C-alpha cells in the first residue's frame, strides 16, 4: 500500500497550520472581524529614523495610535481584508494598512488612531 505524496501546495498548507500557527508556539485564539480563529498578533513600533532628512515626509500612524501585524490562515477568514477597510481585532476597530498572502498565510498590517 503506497501513500500519495503531498503536492508542494498541500505541503505548504499543512506546514502553515501545523508549524506557523501551532497553539503550543505563538498562535492564540483571536476574534478577527467576527471570526474566531488562531492568529499571531504583534505590536509594531515606528522603526524608521525621524531625523531631518530620513522620513521627514512620511506618515507615522504609530506615533499617535497603535499599529499591529496579524498572521493567520487565509482559509480561516470568510474574506481576505483589503487596504483601507475597517477591521475588528478582538472587538477593537482598526484600519487595514496592507495585506500579504504568502501561499495561504496572511500578514495583515492594522492601524488604529488612539488620539
Secondary structure, DSSP 8 states (H G I E B T S, - for coil): -------HHHHHHHHIIIIIT-TTTT-EEEEETTEEEEEEEEEE---S--SSSTTTT---HHHHEEEEEEEEEGGGSSS---TT-EEEETTEEEEEEEEEEETTEEEEEEEEE--
